[in-house]
Amino acid sequence: MENKNNILVIGGTGKTGRKVVDRLIKAGHKVRIGSRSASRPLIGNNQKPGQRAY
């Protein structure tokens, strides 16, 4: 059984951060995204692989 982590990605709505988030989700990790912009909400585990953060 693999140990999957809860991971917070700071800057997860940016160009590189989105790619990181996509890979983490596809690997089965629970991902939360933090962003400077208030217009882009913090999202959580209900995000599907490949889904954009905003």
N, CA, C and O atoms as a CHARMM CRD file, in Angstrom:
* protein
*
  216
    1    1 MET  N      0.85100  -1.18600   0.00000 PROA 1      0.00000
    2    1 MET  CA     0.00000   0.00000   0.00000 PROA 1      0.00000
    3    1 MET  C      0.88900   1.23900   0.00000 PROA 1      0.00000
    4    1 MET  O      1.81900   1.34700   0.79900 PROA 1      0.00000
    5    2 GLU  N      0.60300   2.15000  -0.88200 PROA 2      0.00000
    6    2 GLU  CA     1.38800   3.37000  -0.98000 PROA 2      0.00000
    7    2 GLU  C      0.89400   4.40200   0.02600 PROA 2      0.00000
    8    2 GLU  O     -0.29300   4.46100   0.34800 PROA 2      0.00000
    9    3 ASN  N      1.82200   5.20900   0.51500 PROA 3      0.00000
   10    3 ASN  CA     1.48900   6.29000   1.43500 PROA 3      0.00000
   11    3 ASN  C      1.31200   7.57400   0.62600 PROA 3      0.00000
   12    3 ASN  O      2.29400   8.13300   0.13800 PROA 3      0.00000
   13    4 LYS  N      0.09200   8.04100   0.48000 PROA 4      0.00000
   14    4 LYS  CA    -0.18400   9.27100  -0.25600 PROA 4      0.00000
   15    4 LYS  C     -0.28700  10.42100   0.72100 PROA 4      0.00000
   16    4 LYS  O     -0.86900  10.27400   1.79500 PROA 4      0.00000
   17    5 ASN  N      0.26500  11.55400   0.36600 PROA 5      0.00000
   18    5 ASN  CA     0.33200  12.71300   1.24700 PROA 5      0.00000
   19    5 ASN  C     -0.67800  13.78100   0.88600 PROA 5      0.00000
   20    5 ASN  O     -1.16200  13.85600  -0.24300 PROA 5      0.00000
   21    6 ASN  N     -0.98400  14.61200   1.88600 PROA 6      0.00000
   22    6 ASN  CA    -1.72300  15.85300   1.65700 PROA 6      0.00000
   23    6 ASN  C     -0.67500  16.89900   1.33700 PROA 6      0.00000
   24    6 ASN  O      0.26500  17.08200   2.11100 PROA 6      0.00000
   25    7 ILE  N     -0.81200  17.58800   0.21500 PROA 7      0.00000
   26    7 ILE  CA     0.21300  18.52500  -0.23100 PROA 7      0.00000
   27    7 ILE  C     -0.40900  19.87800  -0.53600 PROA 7      0.00000
   28    7 ILE  O     -1.43100  19.96800  -1.21700 PROA 7      0.00000
   29    8 LEU  N      0.22400  20.93200  -0.02000 PROA 8      0.00000
   30    8 LEU  CA    -0.15600  22.29800  -0.34900 PROA 8      0.00000
   31    8 LEU  C      0.83800  22.82400  -1.37000 PROA 8      0.00000
   32    8 LEU  O      2.04500  22.82700  -1.13000 PROA 8      0.00000
   33    9 VAL  N      0.32200  23.27000  -2.51800 PROA 9      0.00000
   34    9 VAL  CA     1.18100  23.82300  -3.56000 PROA 9      0.00000
   35    9 VAL  C      0.99800  25.33400  -3.55900 PROA 9      0.00000
   36    9 VAL  O     -0.06600  25.84200  -3.91400 PROA 9      0.00000
   37   10 ILE  N      2.05100  26.05100  -3.15300 PROA 10     0.00000
   38   10 ILE  CA     2.03100  27.50000  -3.17700 PROA 10     0.00000
   39   10 ILE  C      2.36900  27.92600  -4.61000 PROA 10     0.00000
   40   10 ILE  O      3.37000  27.48400  -5.17300 PROA 10     0.00000
   41   11 GLY  N      1.53400  28.77900  -5.19000 PROA 11     0.00000
   42   11 GLY  CA     1.74300  29.18200  -6.58200 PROA 11     0.00000
   43   11 GLY  C      1.19500  28.15000  -7.55300 PROA 11     0.00000
   44   11 GLY  O      1.63100  28.07800  -8.70300 PROA 11     0.00000
   45   12 GLY  N      0.24900  27.35700  -7.09700 PROA 12     0.00000
   46   12 GLY  CA    -0.29900  26.28200  -7.91700 PROA 12     0.00000
   47   12 GLY  C     -1.19600  26.72200  -9.05500 PROA 12     0.00000
   48   12 GLY  O     -1.65100  25.88700  -9.83700 PROA 12     0.00000
   49   13 THR  N     -1.45900  28.00700  -9.16500 PROA 13     0.00000
   50   13 THR  CA    -2.27500  28.49300 -10.28100 PROA 13     0.00000
   51   13 THR  C     -1.41500  29.06800 -11.39500 PROA 13     0.00000
   52   13 THR  O     -1.94000  29.46400 -12.43500 PROA 13     0.00000
   53   14 GLY  N     -0.11000  29.12100 -11.19600 PROA 14     0.00000
   54   14 GLY  CA     0.79600  29.66100 -12.20800 PROA 14     0.00000
   55   14 GLY  C      1.13400  28.64100 -13.28400 PROA 14     0.00000
   56   14 GLY  O      0.65200  27.50900 -13.26300 PROA 14     0.00000
   57   15 LYS  N      1.96000  29.05800 -14.21200 PROA 15     0.00000
   58   15 LYS  CA     2.31900  28.23000 -15.36200 PROA 15     0.00000
   59   15 LYS  C      2.93900  26.89200 -14.94200 PROA 15     0.00000
   60   15 LYS  O      2.49700  25.83400 -15.38800 PROA 15     0.00000
   61   16 THR  N      3.94400  26.94200 -14.10300 PROA 16     0.00000
   62   16 THR  CA     4.61000  25.72100 -13.65800 PROA 16     0.00000
   63   16 THR  C      3.80300  25.01800 -12.57800 PROA 16     0.00000
   64   16 THR  O      3.71600  23.79000 -12.56200 PROA 16     0.00000
   65   17 GLY  N      3.21200  25.79500 -11.67900 PROA 17     0.00000
   66   17 GLY  CA     2.44100  25.22300 -10.58000 PROA 17     0.00000
   67   17 GLY  C      1.30200  24.34500 -11.04000 PROA 17     0.00000
   68   17 GLY  O      1.03100  23.31500 -10.42300 PROA 17     0.00000
   69   18 ARG  N      0.62400  24.72800 -12.11600 PROA 18     0.00000
   70   18 ARG  CA    -0.47600  23.90800 -12.65200 PROA 18     0.00000
   71   18 ARG  C      0.01800  22.52900 -13.07100 PROA 18     0.00000
   72   18 ARG  O     -0.65300  21.52200 -12.84600 PROA 18     0.00000
   73   19 LYS  N      1.19600  22.49800 -13.68100 PROA 19     0.00000
   74   19 LYS  CA     1.75500  21.21500 -14.11800 PROA 19     0.00000
   75   19 LYS  C      2.11000  20.34500 -12.91600 PROA 19     0.00000
   76   19 LYS  O      1.89200  19.13300 -12.92800 PROA 19     0.00000
   77   20 VAL  N      2.65300  20.97100 -11.88900 PROA 20     0.00000
   78   20 VAL  CA     2.98800  20.24700 -10.66600 PROA 20     0.00000
   79   20 VAL  C      1.72100  19.66800 -10.03800 PROA 20     0.00000
   80   20 VAL  O      1.68700  18.49800  -9.65600 PROA 20     0.00000
   81   21 VAL  N      0.68400  20.49400  -9.93400 PROA 21     0.00000
   82   21 VAL  CA    -0.58500  20.05800  -9.34800 PROA 21     0.00000
   83   21 VAL  C     -1.17400  18.89500 -10.13900 PROA 21     0.00000
   84   21 VAL  O     -1.60700  17.90700  -9.54700 PROA 21     0.00000
   85   22 ASP  N     -1.19700  18.99600 -11.45400 PROA 22     0.00000
   86   22 ASP  CA    -1.73500  17.92200 -12.29300 PROA 22     0.00000
   87   22 ASP  C     -1.01300  16.60500 -12.03400 PROA 22     0.00000
   88   22 ASP  O     -1.65200  15.56100 -11.90700 PROA 22     0.00000
   89   23 ARG  N      0.30100  16.64900 -11.95600 PROA 23     0.00000
   90   23 ARG  CA     1.08600  15.42000 -11.73400 PROA 23     0.00000
   91   23 ARG  C      0.83900  14.83600 -10.34500 PROA 23     0.00000
   92   23 ARG  O      0.74000  13.61800 -10.19100 PROA 23     0.00000
   93   24 LEU  N      0.74000  15.69300  -9.34600 PROA 24     0.00000
   94   24 LEU  CA     0.47800  15.21000  -7.99300 PROA 24     0.00000
   95   24 LEU  C     -0.88400  14.53600  -7.89500 PROA 24     0.00000
   96   24 LEU  O     -1.01800  13.47600  -7.28300 PROA 24     0.00000
   97   25 ILE  N     -1.89300  15.15600  -8.49900 PROA 25     0.00000
   98   25 ILE  CA    -3.24100  14.58000  -8.47000 PROA 25     0.00000
   99   25 ILE  C     -3.26600  13.24700  -9.21400 PROA 25     0.00000
  100   25 ILE  O     -3.84400  12.27500  -8.72700 PROA 25     0.00000
  101   26 LYS  N     -2.64800  13.19800 -10.37600 PROA 26     0.00000
  102   26 LYS  CA    -2.60300  11.94400 -11.13600 PROA 26     0.00000
  103   26 LYS  C     -1.88800  10.84100 -10.36700 PROA 26     0.00000
  104   26 LYS  O     -2.18000   9.65900 -10.54700 PROA 26     0.00000
  105   27 ALA  N     -0.94200  11.23700  -9.50200 PROA 27     0.00000
  106   27 ALA  CA    -0.22000  10.26400  -8.67700 PROA 27     0.00000
  107   27 ALA  C     -1.02400   9.84900  -7.44500 PROA 27     0.00000
  108   27 ALA  O     -0.59200   8.99100  -6.67500 PROA 27     0.00000
  109   28 GLY  N     -2.19600  10.46300  -7.26200 PROA 28     0.00000
  110   28 GLY  CA    -3.08200  10.06600  -6.17500 PROA 28     0.00000
  111   28 GLY  C     -2.96200  10.87200  -4.90000 PROA 28     0.00000
  112   28 GLY  O     -3.55800  10.51100  -3.88500 PROA 28     0.00000
  113   29 HSD  N     -2.20600  11.95400  -4.93100 PROA 29     0.00000
  114   29 HSD  CA    -2.05700  12.78700  -3.73800 PROA 29     0.00000
  115   29 HSD  C     -3.25900  13.71000  -3.57600 PROA 29     0.00000
  116   29 HSD  O     -3.92100  14.05800  -4.55400 PROA 29     0.00000
  117   30 LYS  N     -3.53500  14.10000  -2.34300 PROA 30     0.00000
  118   30 LYS  CA    -4.56100  15.09900  -2.05300 PROA 30     0.00000
  119   30 LYS  C     -3.87100  16.45700  -2.11700 PROA 30     0.00000
  120   30 LYS  O     -2.90300  16.70300  -1.39700 PROA 30     0.00000
  121   31 VAL  N     -4.37200  17.33600  -2.98100 PROA 31     0.00000
  122   31 VAL  CA    -3.68800  18.59900  -3.25800 PROA 31     0.00000
  123   31 VAL  C     -4.56300  19.79000  -2.90800 PROA 31     0.00000
  124   31 VAL  O     -5.75300  19.82300  -3.22400 PROA 31     0.00000
  125   32 ARG  N     -3.94900  20.77300  -2.24400 PROA 32     0.00000
  126   32 ARG  CA    -4.58300  22.07500  -1.99500 PROA 32     0.00000
  127   32 ARG  C     -3.71000  23.10000  -2.68300 PROA 32     0.00000
  128   32 ARG  O     -2.49100  22.94700  -2.74500 PROA 32     0.00000
  129   33 ILE  N     -4.33500  24.15300  -3.20400 PROA 33     0.00000
  130   33 ILE  CA    -3.59800  25.16600  -3.94900 PROA 33     0.00000
  131   33 ILE  C     -3.74200  26.51700  -3.26100 PROA 33     0.00000
  132   33 ILE  O     -4.84900  26.96400  -2.96000 PROA 33     0.00000
  133   34 GLY  N     -2.59800  27.15700  -3.01800 PROA 34     0.00000
  134   34 GLY  CA    -2.57800  28.50400  -2.45400 PROA 34     0.00000
  135   34 GLY  C     -2.15000  29.48500  -3.52800 PROA 34     0.00000
  136   34 GLY  O     -1.27300  29.19100  -4.34000 PROA 34     0.00000
  137   35 SER  N     -2.78200  30.66700  -3.52800 PROA 35     0.00000
  138   35 SER  CA    -2.48400  31.66900  -4.54100 PROA 35     0.00000
  139   35 SER  C     -2.56200  33.05800  -3.92600 PROA 35     0.00000
  140   35 SER  O     -3.30300  33.27700  -2.96800 PROA 35     0.00000
  141   36 ARG  N     -1.79900  33.99200  -4.47300 PROA 36     0.00000
  142   36 ARG  CA    -1.86000  35.38300  -4.00500 PROA 36     0.00000
  143   36 ARG  C     -3.17100  36.03500  -4.36500 PROA 36     0.00000
  144   36 ARG  O     -3.65900  36.89300  -3.62900 PROA 36     0.00000
  145   37 SER  N     -3.74400  35.65000  -5.47300 PROA 37     0.00000
  146   37 SER  CA    -4.94000  36.29000  -6.00000 PROA 37     0.00000
  147   37 SER  C     -6.19600  35.81600  -5.26500 PROA 37     0.00000
  148   37 SER  O     -6.45500  34.61600  -5.17000 PROA 37     0.00000
  149   38 ALA  N     -6.96800  36.76700  -4.75000 PROA 38     0.00000
  150   38 ALA  CA    -8.22200  36.43400  -4.06500 PROA 38     0.00000
  151   38 ALA  C     -9.28200  35.94100  -5.04500 PROA 38     0.00000
  152   38 ALA  O    -10.23000  35.26600  -4.64200 PROA 38     0.00000
  153   39 SER  N     -9.13100  36.27100  -6.32700 PROA 39     0.00000
  154   39 SER  CA   -10.12900  35.85700  -7.31000 PROA 39     0.00000
  155   39 SER  C     -9.99000  34.37700  -7.67300 PROA 39     0.00000
  156   39 SER  O    -10.88500  33.80200  -8.29200 PROA 39     0.00000
  157   40 ARG  N     -8.88600  33.77300  -7.29300 PROA 40     0.00000
  158   40 ARG  CA    -8.67700  32.34600  -7.53600 PROA 40     0.00000
  159   40 ARG  C     -8.74600  31.62400  -6.19900 PROA 40     0.00000
  160   40 ARG  O     -7.80900  31.71300  -5.40500 PROA 40     0.00000
  161   41 PRO  N     -9.83000  30.91400  -5.93600 PROA 41     0.00000
  162   41 PRO  CA   -10.03400  30.32800  -4.61700 PROA 41     0.00000
  163   41 PRO  C     -9.08700  29.16300  -4.32800 PROA 41     0.00000
  164   41 PRO  O     -8.55500  28.52800  -5.23800 PROA 41     0.00000
  165   42 LEU  N     -8.89500  28.90400  -3.03800 PROA 42     0.00000
  166   42 LEU  CA    -8.16700  27.72300  -2.60600 PROA 42     0.00000
  167   42 LEU  C     -9.04600  26.52200  -2.90300 PROA 42     0.00000
  168   42 LEU  O    -10.19000  26.46500  -2.45100 PROA 42     0.00000
  169   43 ILE  N     -8.52900  25.56800  -3.65300 PROA 43     0.00000
  170   43 ILE  CA    -9.31700  24.40000  -4.00700 PROA 43     0.00000
  171   43 ILE  C     -8.72300  23.18500  -3.34800 PROA 43     0.00000
  172   43 ILE  O     -7.57700  23.20200  -2.89800 PROA 43     0.00000
  173   44 GLY  N     -9.49700  22.14200  -3.29200 PROA 44     0.00000
  174   44 GLY  CA    -9.03100  20.97500  -2.56000 PROA 44     0.00000
  175   44 GLY  C     -9.20500  19.66500  -3.29400 PROA 44     0.00000
  176   44 GLY  O     -9.04600  19.58500  -4.51200 PROA 44     0.00000
  177   45 ASN  N     -9.53000  18.65500  -2.54100 PROA 45     0.00000
  178   45 ASN  CA    -9.50800  17.27900  -3.00100 PROA 45     0.00000
  179   45 ASN  C    -10.55400  16.93800  -4.05100 PROA 45     0.00000
  180   45 ASN  O    -10.48400  15.86900  -4.65700 PROA 45     0.00000
  181   46 ASN  N    -11.51100  17.81000  -4.28000 PROA 46     0.00000
  182   46 ASN  CA   -12.53900  17.51800  -5.27600 PROA 46     0.00000
  183   46 ASN  C    -12.07700  17.83900  -6.69200 PROA 46     0.00000
  184   46 ASN  O    -12.82800  17.64100  -7.64800 PROA 46     0.00000
  185   47 GLN  N    -10.86700  18.32600  -6.83400 PROA 47     0.00000
  186   47 GLN  CA   -10.32500  18.62900  -8.16200 PROA 47     0.00000
  187   47 GLN  C     -9.96900  17.33300  -8.87000 PROA 47     0.00000
  188   47 GLN  O     -9.41300  16.42300  -8.25500 PROA 47     0.00000
  189   48 LYS  N    -10.28400  17.24100 -10.14900 PROA 48     0.00000
  190   48 LYS  CA    -9.99600  16.05000 -10.93800 PROA 48     0.00000
  191   48 LYS  C     -8.69100  16.22300 -11.70200 PROA 48     0.00000
  192   48 LYS  O     -8.32000  17.35000 -12.02900 PROA 48     0.00000
  193   49 PRO  N     -7.98100  15.12500 -11.99500 PROA 49     0.00000
  194   49 PRO  CA    -6.74700  15.22900 -12.75600 PROA 49     0.00000
  195   49 PRO  C     -6.95500  15.99700 -14.06200 PROA 49     0.00000
  196   49 PRO  O     -7.91700  15.75000 -14.78900 PROA 49     0.00000
  197   50 GLY  N     -6.06000  16.91400 -14.34800 PROA 50     0.00000
  198   50 GLY  CA    -6.13500  17.70100 -15.56800 PROA 50     0.00000
  199   50 GLY  C     -7.01600  18.92900 -15.46300 PROA 50     0.00000
  200   50 GLY  O     -6.98400  19.78900 -16.34300 PROA 50     0.00000
  201   51 GLN  N     -7.81000  19.02700 -14.39100 PROA 51     0.00000
  202   51 GLN  CA    -8.69700  20.17400 -14.21500 PROA 51     0.00000
  203   51 GLN  C     -7.88800  21.39600 -13.80600 PROA 51     0.00000
  204   51 GLN  O     -7.01000  21.30300 -12.94800 PROA 51     0.00000
  205   52 ARG  N     -8.17400  22.52200 -14.40400 PROA 52     0.00000
  206   52 ARG  CA    -7.46500  23.75600 -14.08400 PROA 52     0.00000
  207   52 ARG  C     -7.81900  24.21300 -12.67000 PROA 52     0.00000
  208   52 ARG  O     -8.89300  23.91500 -12.14500 PROA 52     0.00000
  209   53 ALA  N     -6.89400  24.93300 -12.08300 PROA 53     0.00000
  210   53 ALA  CA    -7.08200  25.41000 -10.71100 PROA 53     0.00000
  211   53 ALA  C     -8.07600  26.56600 -10.63200 PROA 53     0.00000
  212   53 ALA  O     -8.57200  26.87500  -9.54900 PROA 53     0.00000
  213   54 TYR  N     -8.36800  27.19700 -11.74300 PROA 54     0.00000
  214   54 TYR  CA    -9.32100  28.30900 -11.75200 PROA 54     0.00000
  215   54 TYR  C    -10.13400  28.29800 -12.98900 PROA 54     0.00000
  216   54 TYR  O    -10.99100  29.16300 -13.17200 PROA 54     0.00000
